[in-house]
Amino acid sequence: MAVLERERRGAVEVLTINRPERLNAISREVLARLEHYVDEAARDPAIRCIVVTGAGEKAFSAGADINELSRLSPAQALELMGFGQRVFEALEHSPKPVLAAVNGYALGGGLELALACDLRIASTGAKLGQPEITLANVPGWGGTQRLPRVVGESVAKDLVLTGRLVGADEALALGLVNRTTDGPVLEAALALADSLASRSAVALALAKQAVHAARAGREQGYVVERQAVALCFTTAEQHEAVRSFLAKGTGTGPATTEEASTTQKGEPV
């Protein structure tokens, strides 16, 4: 059985770490398969959104496979950290929206995987944290870089230096997750993924690029933002959305959220 399974749900690709007996620990094989699937999804126009989750109810992922880590030399650890950073970087910069459906524990490398996703939906029983310090170590797959961007430097230091875990409610308050659910977390993530999949694939990809460009400073962000708008103006779906919008009447905006949604559906050119 594959350690990382994929399943197509309409326009959504679901990637499931399938090591429930190991709390979905992330091995080198998991990373390799993730890299391959993310690359394939980026090039497949039929895939409009990606959801990442873990098998079972106990864990999204409890982190890197400690059995593998315990056998590494410093040089091998350096290489493995670089490999994981590259894979998570590819996930973060995929042109497709990526959602993490966090069921149970998301610890260490598991939280770093979730942080590489665009949005995180957590079950109310989820526990999240960067407990590497309790093993006399530090996050190595991007946690020290992404966590401060998501929750701020002070909170990131609290989580990294203490290794403490936070529940779903605190994670939501901190901005570590975007939404929580009492129901099946994968179904909640799929509902959101389906909504995103109905939007313009071109606009979604450009929106991600523009938001990421803010990291380089406002001026660079402005350049990318206005170029993104100009590129959207070249698409047939943007033209159709504007035409449909204007046909509705006032020229000031759709009257309802539902109307706004219907003007933004379509296939990329």
N, C-alpha and C positions, 0 to 999 in steps of 0.2 A: 504494500500500500504506500502511495506517495506521501512524503512528509509535508508537501504543500500541494493541496488539491485546488483545481480551478473548475468553476461551473459557470455557464452562461445563463443569466436570467434576463431574457430579452436583450436590451442594449447594455446591460450591466454585467461586468466580469467579477465574480466572487472568488477571492483567493483565501483559502482556509489553511492555516498551519495545522497539520494533522498529526500531532504528537501528544494527545491528551494524557497519556501515561507519564509524560515528562513535563506536564503543565505547559505544553507547546513551546518548549525551549527552542531557541533559534540556533541551529547548527550551521556549519558551512554549507551543507547540502540544501538547507532551507534558503539560505542567502542566494545560492547559485540558481535555484529554481525561481526565486522571486525576481532576480535580475532578468532571467530569460522571459518570464511571463510579462513583466512590466514593459520590457522592450517590445514584445509582440503586440501587447495591447496598445502601445503608443502608435504603432504603425497600422492598426486595424480600424478603419473608419466605422465598422459596425459596432465597435465597443465605444460607448459614450461616457461611461463612468466605471470606476473600480471600487470595490469594497473589500477590505482586508479584515479578517477575523480569525478566531481560534476555535478549534474543535472542542465540543463539550461545554459545560457550564462553569468550570472552575477557573479557566484562564484564557485570556486573549493571548498572552505569552508572559511567562514568568522570567524571561530574560535569556541571555546567552547560555548555551549549553555548558555548564560548569565542568562536566566530565571532559569535554574537549579543551576548555581553557586550562584545566589543571595540568595538561601535558605539554603546554607550549613553552618554548624558550622565549626570552625577550624579543628576539628577532622575529619569531613566528607570531607573537602577539602583535607586534607592530604591523606585520603584513595582514593579519586577520582584521585588525581595526580599520586599516585602509580599505580592505575589501568591503566590509560592512558599511563604511562611510560612503563608498562609491554607490553601492546598491541603494541605500536610503536616499542619497542625493538624486538618483535616477527616479525614484518614486516621487520625491518632492517636486521634481521638475517635469514630471509627466504632463503632456498637454491635456490629459483627461483629469477631471476632478477625482480625487482619491479620498475615500471615507474609511475610517477605522471604526468597526463595530466592537467595542470593548466589553467583553463578557468576562467578569471575574478579575483576576490579577493582570495588571499591565506593569511589569516591574523591569528595571534595568533596561536591557536591550529591547524588551517588549514595549516599554514606554517610549523608547527612542524610535521604534518602528511607528508607533501611533503618532508621535510628533512629526514624523516625515509625511504624514497624511494631511490633507487640506482641512478636514473636519473630523471631529471625534465625537461619537455617540456612545455613551456608557450606560450599562445597566446600573440600577440603583445599588446593587451589591458590589460594584466594582471597587477595587483597591489599586491605586496608582502610586508609583514612586521610583526613585533612583537610589536603591539601597547599596550601591557598589561600595560605598565607604565602609560598610559593615564587614566587607571582605578585604579591607585595606587596599581598595582600588578606586578608580574614578570611571564615570561613563566614557565609553570609547567609540560609540557609533553616532556621534553628533549631539548627544544630550546636553553637553556643556554649551553648545552653540544655539540649538533650537529652543531649549527650555527658557533661557532669558528673553528671547523674542516673544514667546507665548505668554509668560507670566510675569516678566520683569526680572531684573537682576537680583533684587533682594529676595524675592520668593524663590527664585532658582537656587540661590545660595543656601537658603533654608533647607530645601529638599535635597540638594546634593551633599551638603556638609553634614546634615543630621542623618540622612538616609531614611527619614520617616515616611510612612505611607499615609496617603489621604484617601478618604472615602469619596463616593461620587458627588455628594452634596458640596463638600469643600472644593473638590476639583472643578465643579461647575462655577462656584463663586470665584475661584482663582482664574477662571478662563482656561484651565487646563483641558477641559472638555467643553464642547459646544452645547450639548444636549444630554439629558438623561431620560431613561424610560423605565417604567415598572414592568413593561411587557417584554417580549422577545427582542433582544437588541438588534439581531440581524434583520428582523422584519422592519424595525424602525429605520435602520440604515438603508434598507432597500427602498423603502417608501421615499426617503429623501433622495436617494440615487436616481430613482425613476423620475422625480421632479427635475433634477439637474439634467438628466439625459434628454429631457424634452426641450432644453434650451439650445441655442446655437453653439455647436461645437467650436466654431471659430472664435466666437465671442468669449466662451469660457476659457479657452486656451490663452487668449490675449489678456483676459482679465487677470489670470494667474501671473502672467509675465509682468504685468503692470504693478501688481501688488508686490511681487518679489523685487522689482526694480527700486522700490522705496528704500530698500536696505542700502543702496549705494548713495543715498542722499536725495533730497527733494528735487534738485535740478535734473538729475538723471532720470528720476521717476517721472517728471513732467514730460521729458522727451519720449519715453516709452509709452506713456499714457496717450499722448496726442497721436503718436504713430499707430497705436492700437485702434483708436477711434477711426482714423483714416482708413485703416485696413478693413474695419467692419463696414465702412461705407462702400466697399467694393463687392460685398456679398449680396446675392439675390435675396437671401432670407431677411437681411436688414431692410432692403428696399420694400419687400413685401410686408414686413412688420410695420413700417412707417405708413405704407399705403393703407393697410387695414386700420391702423390707428386713426388716420385722418378721415377715413370713410365713416368712422363711428360718430363724428360730429364736431365737437367743440374745438379740437386742435390744442387742447390744454392738458389732456391726459385721459387714460381709460377711467371709467367711472368706478370700477371695482377691481380688486385683486385678480378675480377670475378673468376679466377682460384683459388685464395686463398680461396674464399668463398666456392667453390665446394668441396674442400678437407676437410672441417670441418663439413659437415652435417652428420647426422646419429642419431640413437637412442642409448641411454645409455644401457650398459650391465646390 
